[in-house]
Amino acid sequence: MIKQTTFKRNTMRKIIITAGICFIGCVAAKAQGNTVPVQDTMTVYRKKIDELDKEIIHLLGERMQAAKAIGAYKMTHKVAVVQPDRFNKVLQQAITEGKKEGLSETFVKRLYEDVHAESVRQEEELKQH
């Protein structure tokens, strides 16, 4: 939970800084009688999206490592791979958090179903080794 909060704080900080830089650039250009080309603004935001995408992939990789560790524990303790109650709890928490970020319930549900499917796949893969 702390890592998620830190991630959100860092992400928000980066977004605010990026927006501030764009705003300052626009004000400076207007003061000089120029307009900031749309392409420059798009480049800034696209770069930001690229950075965020890398972070998302990194976090998903970390999540899968945790899923593998849980899978190993489940194998050792003869616990079923799929835990529907746990998944539903995680999904509901994600939907609630997603709504706070302006994400639709449908999007969050599809995302978490895909993430869960990959987690299950990786846990099942452990059984084959």
C-alpha positions in Angstrom: 0.0 0.0 0.0 2.9 2.4 0.8 4.5 1.7 -2.6 1.2 2.4 -4.3 0.8 5.7 -2.4 4.3 6.6 -3.2 3.8 5.7 -6.9 0.7 7.9 -7.0 2.4 10.8 -5.3 5.4 10.5 -7.6 3.2 10.2 -10.7 1.1 13.3 -9.6 4.3 15.2 -8.9 5.6 14.4 -12.4 2.3 15.4 -14.0 2.2 18.7 -12.1 5.8 19.5 -13.0 5.2 18.6 -16.7 2.1 20.7 -16.8 3.9 23.6 -15.1 6.8 23.4 -17.6 4.3 23.5 -20.5 2.4 26.4 -18.9 5.6 28.4 -18.3 6.7 27.7 -21.9 3.3 29.0 -23.2 3.4 32.1 -21.1 7.0 32.9 -22.2 6.2 32.4 -25.8 3.1 34.5 -25.6 5.1 37.3 -23.9 7.5 37.2 -26.9 4.5 37.4 -29.2 4.9 33.8 -30.4 2.7 30.8 -30.0 4.1 27.5 -28.9 3.8 25.0 -31.8 1.4 22.2 -31.1 4.0 19.7 -32.0 6.3 20.8 -29.1 3.4 20.4 -26.6 2.5 17.0 -28.0 6.2 15.9 -27.8 6.3 16.8 -24.1 3.2 14.9 -23.3 4.1 11.9 -25.5 7.5 11.7 -23.7 5.6 11.8 -20.4 3.3 9.0 -21.6 6.3 6.9 -22.7 7.9 7.3 -19.3 4.6 6.4 -17.6 4.2 3.3 -19.9 7.7 2.1 -18.9 6.7 2.5 -15.2 3.5 0.6 -15.7 5.3 -2.3 -17.4 7.9 -2.3 -14.6 5.2 -2.4 -12.0 3.4 -5.2 -13.8 6.7 -7.1 -13.8 7.0 -6.6 -10.1 3.4 -7.8 -9.6 4.1 -10.9 -11.6 7.2 -11.7 -9.4 4.9 -11.4 -6.3 2.4 -13.7 -8.0 5.1 -16.3 -8.6 6.1 -16.1 -5.0 2.5 -16.6 -4.0 2.2 -19.5 -6.5 5.2 -21.2 -4.9 3.6 -20.8 -1.5 0.3 -22.2 -2.7 2.1 -25.2 -4.3 3.9 -25.9 -1.0 0.8 -25.6 1.1 -1.6 -27.3 -1.4 -3.7 -24.2 -1.9 -5.7 -23.7 -5.1 -4.2 -21.3 -7.6 -7.5 -19.4 -8.2 -8.9 -17.7 -5.1 -12.2 -16.1 -6.3 -12.9 -14.3 -3.0 -9.5 -12.7 -3.0 -9.8 -11.7 -6.7 -13.2 -10.2 -6.1 -11.9 -8.2 -3.1 -8.9 -6.9 -5.1 -11.1 -6.1 -8.1 -13.6 -4.1 -6.0 -10.7 -2.1 -4.4 -9.3 -1.4 -7.9 -12.6 -0.3 -9.2 -13.0 2.1 -6.2 -9.5 3.5 -6.7 -10.0 3.7 -10.5 -13.2 5.8 -10.1 -11.2 8.3 -8.0 -8.8 8.6 -10.9 -11.6 9.0 -13.4 -11.4 5.4 -14.8 -14.5 3.6 -15.8 -15.5 0.4 -14.0 -15.5 -1.5 -17.3 -11.9 -0.5 -18.0 -10.6 -1.4 -14.6 -12.5 -4.7 -14.6 -11.0 -5.7 -18.0 -7.6 -4.6 -16.9 -7.7 -6.6 -13.7 -9.1 -9.6 -15.4 -6.2 -9.6 -17.8 -3.7 -9.0 -15.0 -5.3 -11.8 -13.0 -5.2 -14.2 -16.0 -1.5 -13.5 -16.5 -0.9 -14.1 -12.8 -2.7 -17.4 -12.9 -0.8 -18.4 -16.0 2.5 -17.7 -14.3 1.4 -19.6 -11.2 0.3 -22.6 -13.3 3.7 -22.4 -15.1 5.4 -23.1 -11.8 3.6 -26.4 -11.6 5.3 -27.5 -14.8 8.8 -27.0 -13.5 
